[in-house]
Amino acid sequence: MVLAIIITFAVNKKTVKNVGTRKLVHSQSWIVVLVGVVVAFSMMLTGPLATILNNATVTKYELSDSTVTAANELAKEVQSEAITMLQNNDENLPLSGKKVNVFGWASTNPVYGGTGSGSMSDQYPTVSLLEGMKDAGLETNSELSKLYTDYRADRPEVGMFAQDWTLPEVPAAQYSDTLINDAKNFSDEAVVVIARVGGEGADLPMNMKDQYITYNDNSSEYADFQDGEHFLQLSQTEKDMIDLVTKNFDKVTLVYNGANAFQLDFVNNYPQIKSVLWTPPAGQTGFSALGDVLAGTTNPSGKTSDTFLKDLTQIPSYNNIDRVGSTESYTSTLGTFRYDNVDEFKTSFPGFAGTVESSPTFVNYVEGIYVGYKFYETAATEGLINYDDVVQYPFGYGLSYTSFTQSMGDVSYSNGKISFDVTVTNTGDKAGKDVVEAYYNPPYTNGGIEKASANLVAFEKTDLLEPGASQTITISFDDDDMASYDSKNAKAYVLESGDYGVSIRSDSHTIIDEKTVTVADTVTYNSDSNTHDSDQTAATNQFDDAEGDVTYLSRANNFANYAEATAAPTNFSMSDEVKSKFIANANYDPTEYDNADDQMPTTGAKNGLRLVDLRGKDYDDADWDKLLDQLTFDDMDNLIANAGYGSQAINKIGKVQVTDADGPASLNNNFTGVGSIGFPASTAFACTWNKDLSKQFGEMIGQMAHDMHVAGWYAPAMNIHRSAFGGRNFEYFSEDPLLSGAMASNQIGGAKSKGVYSFMKHFALNEAETDRNYMLLTWANEQSIRETYLKPFEMSVKEGGAQAVMSSFNYIGPTYAGASDALLNKVLRDEWGFKGFVLTDYFGGYGYQNADQEIRNGNDAMLATTSITNHITDKSATSLIAMRKATKNILYTVVNGWTYENGEPAVSVPVWRKAMYAVWGVTAVLVIGLEFLAISRYLKRRKEAAALAATPQQSLSDEPSFDGKE
């Protein structure tokens, strides 16, 4: 365009006298501009914007009516088994009358899910908490509800990029005497609702008075929180409201609605609070289940997925959780643990709200394997704590409207298998379900391999048992499930000889019965002929670099190093050794990792294979190489680089574009805006302790995916509840790796049965939201990595058959998880035998996400929607070999999904491409027409000029004269 403007002014009357030539040059210049503009826009549309446009213009496939009905019914069933009764003194519940006063602002604005990727679609109606009670036949006090809706109608937003942590609650002074008296006349039953919300992008505040926390007090007369108080305890306004209720009502039920374990220490101070229910985020229909539980139509059978403490500041990780904090090194929206000597690694990148400045941060997993109940049970065993002073409700705890007995049969130990029967009998007068929880207590040598004194090893949920009915459940597990990882000496899993206490418990602390299993000889799983838990290759140390200079909590000498290990970090300097290994985009050059001996693979061959020809064939089938030979560098780069919410088409092999959808509790197409039914949060699934419900949910995800034409599901997420303050705890299952892995693997297996591949996430050690994508270095020892943080993923591969993975934002030690050969190749593929593809978490560059580095280390695709550092820049043989492997992993996963189950799918041309082709046609016609017109006019002017040149010029005397009359 600039050149056309220059030419237009340059070729003027002074430079070109001939009018025809001048106008021809002008017209040709602007015709070229027209073509250039169309070509430029076409290149942009078919390049960086193609993914967004394809997803935004596809047909908006929605759920069928039958799927909606089935999904809503299943969602309610899940929540029915997730609601956990923590207390029920004097058999206060179920509610004896039909009328009930419901107090608390959250009763009118409860928590349905989380924010960010966990948010629900607004396409379908939700059942509110009060509606759920009404549907169960309970009449609630409308005057109270009006007080709350008049006070504030909307819930403050805890979003991905900004958080308002305000807890709206009507101050006690605003409850008039008339209102209270009317309430007492309405009913003698009171329900108090307290809720907490979490979300992607920020962990829950651990000091509500921090200057960087957004919070608005409910009164100018007092502050809701004092310095040092956290988000998971009552605000002053909530305390005042509970005081008011308990002074006027003797039968009070407290309902806690949230995914994060709440500090319920205050309950013991109010004898009027007879009952306590934990209701995790309920999804779109789950609150109808709460109404049924309160009314007694449903007998609660949930068990806690986390330990509830009397003081959440006493968790071992409390001082080592990255948070928004007031330190001198604090900058803008970042957290507290920032390195102070890493100027060379500081970077900036374009964020959603402008340029973001970033530099390396860190978090220390100092507690090692002692996460959740494994610490509290072991600490009590060692005499470090008085259990009852610390724990309010144990892990695996939950009450019922009926009573059960469990009888443990003889234990059989043969050929590496431990099994026994448990007979569960309903000894009460109401039908209900119970959970059989099996734990082991391994022999521990002081100063030896770290071991917890209580470890969940198996569990099963009963059927609905009528009063007096019994069910016998067989518990079975392998002896190597009791092995521990020895990272110091054997550098392998070890099953030490000795006596193992195998017990059934009503929760992690209360033993019903226990038997002894004796392991005669120590077994070390350090050879490929003797691997741990069916590993393809023997597990050995892969994460020595991630241990760092950190003191880890040890059971030795009764946790003698507790104070030292759990103290806040004092060293904020990155060591020279770590600096030498730390890689970000600023210091990564792919050519430094090229192998001169690598041979350039074939590209662009004409072998005639279609992708569908490879469906069902072995991963190592020779035809894969023939198919890959047909692809060019650009084919592979486009597939790898532009994998945001789906994978790109490669027409020459019949690879169609497919859509992948976000959402741990649903399917959300971020481009068409179509969503599915929103289910209860992942924490709710864990509270059901029902593996079959998780499998049914996976199957329902598959059914909904078929309706919505979705191939892959960005879920389930299975990071660990390392602390109650995790912003994304709603999206994760539990503090326990086995419970998390069982729920996740069954969801994955259910979806797989329908041909939908699940991206298990976030792989791995992504327990923090604060600073999660700002070069966050996670330091953890190998034993805790393997036994705690990788265990759910391992189960999802081996038992669930996972076909896809989403890597995490954080670093593991000095290495970005999405570029960790140890994690993605040596452990995931070599040890566990994973066959499928690995996708990054959202690809924003962030100063460290680099496609060249990632594909060479096992991360196959970039969850990118814009062109940034997601494209391959190195075209060496080494690079193309890595591209081929990444491409193969993507294609292998897609072709074995449901999209190709009936052969090569028919492809319709996207609307935007049709429009682009139409513009091309119009442009072509226009250019030809303009060209014809320009040349015609040019020739006409030449002809006129020639004729004029051939005509004799008149002399001045021949000119006519004028007489003034004309």
N, C-alpha and C positions, 0 to 999 in steps of 0.2 A: 504493500500500500504506500509506504514511504517512497519507494522507487517510482511508483506511478505518479505520485504528486510531484516529485522532482522532475520527471520527464514531462509532465503536463505543462509545468512552468518553463522548463528549459526549451522545449520545442514550441517556440512561439513565433510571432510574426518577424521578430528580429533575426532569429536563427534559421528558420525555415520559411522561405518566401512562398513556396508552393502550398496553396491552401489544401489541396487533396492529400499531399504527403503529410502535412502537419496533422490533419484530422485523422488520417489513417493511423499514425503513430499514437495519437491520443486514444483512439478506440481500442487499438490492440493492447495498450497498456492496461486499460480498465477491464478488458476481457480476461487478461491474465490474472488481474487481481481477483475477479469473480471466481475463476477456476481455483486460484490459490487459497481463497477463503474456504471454499467448499472442501478442498483437499485437506486443509489444515484442521477444520472442524471434524472431518471424517476420521482423520488420524487420531484426534483426541477421543472421539466417541468410540472408535474400535480399539483404542488402546487403554489408557488408564481408567476411563469412565465406563468401559464396557460392562464390568461386573455390576456396578451400581445400576446402570441403565437396564441391564438384563433382569436383575432382581426386581427393579421398580416397575417394570412394564409387563412382567409375566402375568398370566391369568391368575386372578385371586381365587385360588381354590380354598373352599371353606369346609368346615365339618358338616357331615350329614346329620340330620335330626336324630337318627338312631345312635350315632356316635356320641352326640351331646348328651343324650339321656343316659347312656351307659357310663360315660365318663363322670357325670355328676353323681350317679349312684355309687361308683367306686370311690370317688373322692370323699363322699360322706362316710363310707365304710372305713376308709383309712383313718379319718379323724376320730371316728367312734372308738377305734382301738388305740389311738394315740393319746387321747386325754388321760392324764395320769392323776389319780387321787393320792395326794400326799398326806392328808389328814382327814379324819372323819370321826371326831369325838362325839360320844353320845348318839351315834347313828343319826347325826343331823341330816345327812343326805341319804336318800333322795328327799326332795322337798315334799313335805306332807300336804301342804295346801296348794291351791292353784294360783294364788296371788303372791307376788314377791316384789320388794323394793330393790331396784338395781342402782347402786351408787357408783360414782366414778365417771369422769369424762370419757374414758376409753370405752365405756359401755356403748356410747353412741358413735364411736370412731375406732373400732378395734383394728388389730393388725392381721391382715390377710396373707401377707407374704413379706418379701424383702424388696429392696430397690436395686436398680442396675439390671443386670441380666436376669435377676430373679423376680423382676416385676411381672405382674399379671396383665393379660389383655383386658381392656375395658369393653371388649366386644360382647361379652356375656354378662348377665346380671349376677350380682353377688348376694348371698344370704347374710345379712348382718347378724350381730350377736343377739340383738333384741328380737329380730325376726325369727331366729332359730328358737328362742324361748317361746315365742308366740306359737310357732308351728308345733311345738311339743305340748301345747295346751296350757302354758303358763301365762298369766296376765301380769304385766309389769306396770309400774307406776309411771304414767305418762307425764305427770308434773315434774318428776325428777329428770326424766329424759329431756323435757323442754328446757329445763334449767341449763343442761349441758349443751344442747344444740344452740341455744341463744348465746351462750358464753363464747363458743367458737365452733364453727361448722367444719372447718378443714383441719387435717393433721399437718403440723409443720413438716416441711420436706427435708428428709435426710437423703440427699441425692448423691450422685457420683462425684460431682464437682463442687458442691457446696452443701453444708449441713446446718440445719437449724435444729438443735437438740432440745428446744423448748418442750416442756411437758404441761400442756394445758390442764388445769384442774381448778375447779371453782373453790375459792377460799372459803373456809368454814364460816366466816362471818356473813357470807352472802346466803347462807341457808336460813331462811326466816323460821321463827318459831311455828308459824302456821304450816309451813311446808313440812317440817319435821313431825308435827302433830298429825297432819294429814297422812303422812307416811306410816306412822305408828297405827293409825286407824285402818289404813289400807291393808297392812299385813304385819305379822310379827317376825317375818323372815326377811333377811337382808342379804344381798349379794354385793360384794365390792369388787370392782374390776380395775386391775392395774395392768398397764401394757407398756412394752418397750419394743422399739423398732430398730433394726439394723440394716445395713446396706453395703453395696459395693463401693469401694473407694475410700472408706474411712473406718477405723476401728472405734469402738464405743469409748466415750471420754472417761478417763480414769481420775480426772480432777475437774469437776464442773466449774471451778472458779478460775481455771486457766484463762489467761487473757485472749487466747486464740479460739476459745469455744464460744459459739453463738448460742446464747440462752437468754430468754426473757422471763423474769420472775412473774409470778401470778399476782403479786401484791407489792405495793410500794412500802408497806409496813414492815416487811421482813424479806430476807433472802431465802430462796428455796433450798440452796445448798451452801454449805460452809467450805472453806478452803480444804482440799484433800478428800472431799466426798465425791463419790463416783456416780455414774449414770445408772448403775444396777442396784441402787438402794433408794429408799423412799425419799421423795422431796419433802420439804417442810409442809407444803400444802397437802400432800398426800397423807402425811402423818396426822395433820389436823383433821382431815376428812375421816380417817379411820378412828381417831379419838371420838369424833362426833357420832359416828355410827355405833361404835361399841358402847357408848354411854346410853344410847337409846334403844339398842336391840341386843338381846341375849343370844340370839341364834344368827350367827353371821358366817357366810361362806365367802372366802377369798378366792377369786379367779385371777390367776396370773396368765396373761396372754403375751407370749414372746418366745423367741427361739433361744435366747441367752439365759443361762442359769441365773436366777435372781437371788439377791440376798434377802432371805426371808426370816432373818433372825428376830424380827419384831413380833412374829406370830406368837412366840412363847409368852409375850408380855400381855396378851389379850385372851383371857379364858373365854371371852365371848366369841372369838373366832374358832368355831367348832370344826369347820371343814376348809380344806385348801385343795384347789384343782389347778393343775398346770395344763394350759391349753396352748400348744405351739401354734404359730401362724396357720390359719385354717383353710387357706385357699378360698375358692369361690362359693363352695357349698358347705364347708366344714362346720360352720357355727350351728347348723341344724343339728349336728351331732352333740354339741354342747348342751343344747336344750333338752335332748333326749336323756343325757346323763344326769342333768339336774333333776329332771322329772322322774327318773328311775326307769324309763323305757329301755335304756341301754345301761348295762352294767360295765363300769370302766375296767379296762384291762391293761392300760398303758403302764410302762415301767420307765423310770428315768434313764435317759441316755447320757446324762452327765451327773456329776456330784454337786449337790447344793450345799454350799458352805455358809457358816454363820458370819464369816468375815472374808469377803473376796480379796481383800488386800493380802491375805496370808497364803495365796497360792505360790508355789515355788518359782513360777515364772514372772511374778508380778513386777519385779524391778527390771526385767529384761524383755519387756513388751514395747516395741516401738510405738510411740504415741505423739500426739501433738503436745509439746511440752515447752516450758519456759527455760531454755538454756541459751547461753551466749551464742552458741553455734546455730541457733534456730534461724531459719530463713524462710520467709513467706509461708507457704502452705505445707512445709515439709516437717518431718518428725525430729525426734530428739537425738538419735544415735547417728551423728554425722562425723565422718572422718575429718580431721583438722589439718591434714598434710597432703591433700590430694588435688592441689590446684591443677596439676597436669592432666587430670581426668575430668575436670569440670567441662560441661558442655551445655548447649542449648538446643532445643528442638521445637518445632511448631506444635502447640497443643490446641485443644478445642477452643480455648478462650485466649489465645495469644501465645507468644513465645514463652517457653518454660526453661528455667535455669535448673540444672541438675548436677549433682556430684555424688560420689559413692557414699552410701549409708550402710549400717550393719545391724544385725540382731543376733543375740547369742541364745541358743537353746540350752541353757545351762543345766536344766533339770534332767537331761539325758532321757532315760527310759521311764522316769518317774513322773508320768503325766496322769492327771486325774486320780481316779481311785487307786491306781497302782502305787501312788505316793502315799496317800492317806492310810491305806491298809498296811503298807510296809512300815511307815513311820510309827504307826501304833504298835506294830509288832516289835519294833526296835526301841520303843519307849521314848521316841522323840516327841510325840504328841499324846494328849489324852483325846481319844477319838471323839467322844461325845461332846467335848468342848469345841471341837472344830467342825465336825460334819453335822449338818441338820438332816439331810435326806441323802442316803447313800446312792451310788450308781446301781441301777437295776432294781430300784425300789418303787413300789406302787401298791395301793390298796384296792379292795373290791367290796361290793355290797354283799358278797358271800365269803365263805372261808374254804380253804383247801388244805389238804395234807399231801405230802410227797414222800413216797417210800422208795429208797434206793436199793436196788438189787445187788447181787454179787458182781464184782468187777472181773472181766475177762481181759487178760493181756497175752496176746498170741500173735506171732508173725508181725510184730510192730504195730498192732491194732489194739486199742483199748476200747472196751464197750461195756455197757451196763444198761439195765432197764430202770426206768423211773415210773412208778404208778402214781398218778395224780387223781385224787378223789375230791369231789365237791361235797364238803361236809356242812354247807350252809343251806339256806332255803330259797336261793335265787340262782338261776342259770348264769354261768359266767365262764371266762377263759382264764387260764393261768399260764405262766411261763416257767419252764425248767431251765435253770441257769447252772452250767457246770464250770467249775474253776479248778485250777491246779496250783499247788504251792510247792515249788521246786526246792531241792536241797541247796542251801547257800553256804559258801565258804567265805569267811570274813576276809575281805580284800581280794576275793576272786572275781569271777564274772558277775556283773551286776544282774540282780534278779529281784523281781517284785514278789511279795508273799501271796498275792492274789492275782490270778490271770484268767480272764474269761477264755474258755477253750471251746465251748460248744453251747448251743441253746436251741430250744424248740418251743413253739407255742401250741397249746392244746386246742382241740376243737371246742365248741360251745358245749359245756358239760351241764346237764340238768342236775338239780339237787340229788345227791346220793350216787350219781354216776361217776365212773372212773375211766381213765384212759391210760394205757401203758405206752410210754415213749422210749424208744431206744436211742441212747446217746452213744456216739461212736466217733473216735478221732484217732489219728496216727500219733505214735509216740514222739515223732520228730516235731509235732506241734508244740511240744514242751521244751524243745531245744532253745538254747540261748546263743546269741551271736558273740563270739569271742574275737574282738578286733585287735587285741594286743598280742596274744600268743599264737593260737591256732589260725587266726585270721580266717575263720570259717564258723559255721554253725556247729555247736557242740551239745550233745545230750549227755550230761554228766551222770555218772552212776550214783545211786542212792535212792532214798525213799521220797516219793512224790505223793503229796496229799491231794487226792482227787475228791472233790466235794460237790454236792448240790446245795445251792444257797437261795434264799428268798431275795437277796440283794448281795452286793459285793462284800458285805460285812457280816451278814447273819447266816451262819452255817446250819443247814438242816441235817445233813449227814455227811460223813467223810470216810473214805477208805484209803488204804495205802497201796500204791503201785511201786514196786521195786525194780529199778533198772540195774541190772547186774554189772554191766560193763559200760564204760564211757564210749560213746560213739562220736567220731569227728567226721563231719560230712565235707571232705576235702578232696574228693576225686570224682571224675565224671561217671564212675561206676557206682558211686555211693553219694548221691546228691541229696540235698535237703528239699523236702516238699516237691519232688518231681522236677527239680531244676534241670534244664537241658545241659548246662555246664555247672560245675561246682561254684558256688558263691564264694568270693574272697574279697578282700579289701579293695574297694574302688574309690572311696571318698576320704582317704587320708588327708587330702588337701583341704577338706571342709572342716576338720577338727579345730584348726586354728589354735591360737594361744588363749584358750579358755579353760577355766577350772569347772569341771562337770560334777554335779551332785553324785555322791557315792554313798552306798549303804554301809561302807566299811566303818567299823567301830561306832555303830549306832548313829550313822549320819554325822560323823564328827565334823565334816567340812560344810555342813548346811549353811552356816552364816556366810562363810567365804564364797561358796559356790553361787548362792542366790542373791548376793549383793549386786547393786547396780554397777555397771561398768565404769571404770575410772580411766582406762586407756582409750583414747579416741584417735590414735595414730595408726595408720596402716603400715605394717612392717615392710621392709625392703623386699623380703622374700615374697610376700603377697603381691607387692607392686610388680615384681618380675613376672608373675603369672597372670595378673589381672589383664583382661582384654575387653576393650570397648571399640566402638567404631573408629575412634580417633587413632588408635594404635594397631588396628588390624589391617594387614595387607595380605590378601589371599595368595598372591604369588610366592610369598615366603613359605607357603605350605604345599606348593606344587611338587610333584614327584617327577623328576626328569625321566624316569623309566616307564612312566605311564604311556600307553599307546592310545592315540586318538580313536575313539569309537566311531563306528559307521553312523552316518546321519543321512536322512533323505532317501533311503532305499525304497525300491518299489516291490515289496514282497507280497502285497495284496492281502495282508491280514487285517481283520477288523477286531476291535476290542472285544466284541461279543464272542469271538472265537475262543477267547481265553477264559470265559466264565467256567468256573468249576475245575479248571486245571490247576495242577500243583504249582506252588509259588516258584519252584525251581524248574518248571517245564521249559524246554529249549525254545518253544515258540515265543516266550516273553522277549528273548533277545531279538528274534526276528521282527517282532512288533516294534520294539524300541528302536531298531535300526531305521525304521521308516520315519522317525521324527527328526525334526531339525532343532537347532539350538533355540530358535524363537518359539517353537511349539512347546518345548519343555519349560522354557523360562516363563511363558505366559501361564502355564498350568501351575507352576511352583509359586510365582510371585503374586498372582491374583486369586487367592483362595479364600477371600473373605465371604463367609456365609454361603459357600458353595464352591464347586470346582468348575473350571472353564471347559468349553468344548474344544475338541480337536477333530474337525470334520473329516480329515483324511483317513482316520481310523474308526470313525463312528463313535467317538467319545462325545456324549451329549453334555450340555451344561446341567448340573444338578444343584439343588438348593439344600443348604444345611441351616437348621434353625436353632436359635438360642433359647435358654430357659430351663433351669433345673426342675421346675415344677410344672412346666408346660412347654409348648412349642410356640415361639414368637418369630414370625417373619419380619425382620426389621425394615424391609423395603416395601412389601405390599401392605404392611400393617395388619395382616391377618394373624390372629392368635388362636390358641386352643383353649380348652377348659383349664383353669388354673387349679392345681392340686395343692394339698397341704405341703408345708415346707419339708425339706429333707429331714430336719430334726424330728418332725412328727412321725415320719416313717421309722426312724430309729426307735422312737418311743413305743411303737406298736410291737416291736420285737417279733414281727411276723414276716418271715421271708417270703411267704406265698403272696402276701399283699404287694410286696415290692416287685415280685415277678409279674403279677397282674398289671401293676402300673406300667412296667416296661412294655408289656403287650399292648396296653392301651395307648402308650406313646407311639407304638408301631402302627396301630389302627389309625390314630389321628394323623400320623405322618403320611399314610397312604391317602387319606382324604385331602390333605393339604399339599400333596405332591412334594414331600420333603424326603430327602435321602438320608441325611445324617442329623444327629442330635447333639448339641453342645452340652452334654451332661452324661452321667451324673458327676457332681463334684464331691470329692471324698477326702478333702484335707481334714486335719484333726482339730477338734476343739481344744487347742493348747491352753486356752484361757477362756473365761466367760466373756471377755471383752472383744472377741473377734467380730468385726463388723459383718462378716459373711457367714457366721455360724448357722444362720437359717438355711443356707445353701449346702452346708456340710452336715454330717449325720451325728457325730458323737465324739467323745473324748477317747473312746476305745477303738483300736484298729480292727478288731475282729467284727464287732457289731457294725462298724462302718463298711467293712469289706463285704459282709454278708448282704447288707441292704443294697450296696452298689452293684455287686456282681449279679444279683438277681434282677435288678432293673435292666442291666445291660443284656443279660441272657433273654429276658422277656422281649426287649426291643429287637434283638438279633433274630429271634424266632419269626419275626415279621419282616425280616430283611432290612432292618434299619440299623446302621452302625452308629454306636455311641462314642462320643469323644470323652473318655474318662479324663477328669481334670481336677485340679491344676497340678501337673506333674513337674515338680514335687516340692515339698516344704514351703508351701504358699499359705501359711497360717496367718499372715498379716495383711491388712489392707493399707494402713498408713505406709507411705513410701514404697508400695509394692512394685512400682515400675520406675523407680528412680535409682537404678543400680543398687538394689538392696542385697547386700552380701549376708547370707544366712550361714551361721556357724553352728554345726552340730556334729556329734561323734557318730561313727559308723554304726555302732550298735543301735542307737536310737533311730537313726535313719532307716535301718532295715527292719527293726522290730516294730516300730511305731508308725513312721511316716510313709514308708513304702508298702506296708502290709496291705492296706485296702486296694492299692493298685495291683499288687501281685495277685491277690484273690480275684480281681476283676479280669485279669488276663487268663489265669489258669482255670478258674471256675466259671466265670461269666463269658469267656470267649471274646474279650474286647478286641475290636478291629481298628479302633482309632484312638488317638491320644491328643489332648491339648496340653502343651508344655506351659510352664508357669513363667511369670515375669521375673522372678527373683533369681539371684545368683546362688549357687551351692558352693560355698567357699569362694574362690576367686573366679569361678566359671559360671557364665550365664546358663541357666537350666536348659534353655532352648538350643544351646550349642555344647551340651555336655556329652561327650562320647561315652563317658563312664555310665551316665544315667540312661541315655537313649539307645546305645548299642550294647555295651557290655552287660548291663543289668536287664533292661527291657527286652532286648532281642536275643542276646546270647544265653543269658541265664533263664529267662522266663519263656522264651520261644515265641515272642509276639510276632505276628505277621499282620501288617497294616501300615497306616501312615500317621505321622506325627505332625500336628499343626501348632503354630504358635498361638499364644493368647493375642489379643488385639495388637496388630502391628502398627505402631506409631513411630518406629525408629528409636525413640527414647535415648539416643546416644549409644546404644549397645546392640540393638537388633539389626542383624546384617545377614542377608540371605546367603552370601558366599560362605560365611563361617558356619551357618546353621546346617546347610545341606551336607557339608563335609563331616558333620558330627551327629547326624541322625535325625535332624528336624527337617521334614520333607516339604512343608508348605507354609506359606505366610498368610495369616489372617488379615490381609490388607484390602483396603477399599480405595486407597489412593497410591500414587506412584511415589515411593520414597526410597529407602534402602532395601526394598523387597525384591529388587531385580538382581540377577546374576551379572556381575561385571567381568569376571575372569573367564576367558574362553579357552583355557588350557585343557589338555587331556585329563588332568586330575579333576578339573571342575566338571567337565562333561561326564566323566564316569560317575561323579557324585550326583549330577543332575539325572542321569539315567536311573540310578537307584531310587532317588526321590520320586521320580515320575512313575516308576514301576510300583512303588508302594501306594501311591495315590490311585493309580489305575486298578491295581489288584483289589483294593478296598471297594472302589465304586462298582466295578463290574460284578462283584459278588454280592452286591446289595439288591434290593427289590426292584430297582429301576430297570435292571436287565433280566428280570426273571422270565419275561415272555419274549426274549430276543432283543434285537437292537431297537431302541425306542424311536418312534416317529418324532421328528423335530419340526416344530412350527417356528417360523421366522418371527423374532420379537418385533413388536410394534415399532419401536424406535428404528430398527434396521429397515423395516418397510418404508418408514418415512424418509430415512436417509437415502434409500434406493430411489424413492420418488424424486427427492431433491436432485440426485444425480441425473435422473432422466430429464427433469425440467431444465437443469443446468446445461445438459448436453444439447437439448433442443434450442435453448436460449443462446448458447455460445455459437452453435451452427447458424442460427438465424441472425445473430448480431454480426458474425463473421461475414455471412453472405451480404448483409446490408452494408457493412463497412466497405467490403471490397467493391460491391456494386456502386456505392457512392463515390468511391475512389476512382473507379474506372470511368464513371460518368463525368467526374470533375476533370479527369485527364482528357476525355474526349472533348469536353467544352473548352478546355484550355487550348487543345490542339486546333479546334475550329477557330477560336478567337485569334490564335497566332497566325492562321492562314488567311484571315480577312484583312484587306488593305486598310490602313488607318486613314480617316478623313482629315483633311487640312482644316485649319481654323476658319478659312474663308468659306468652307462648305457648310459651316454650322448655320442653322436657321436663325432668323432674326425675330425679335419680338416687338410688336408695336404698342405694347402697353395695354391693349384691350383684352388680351388672352389671360 
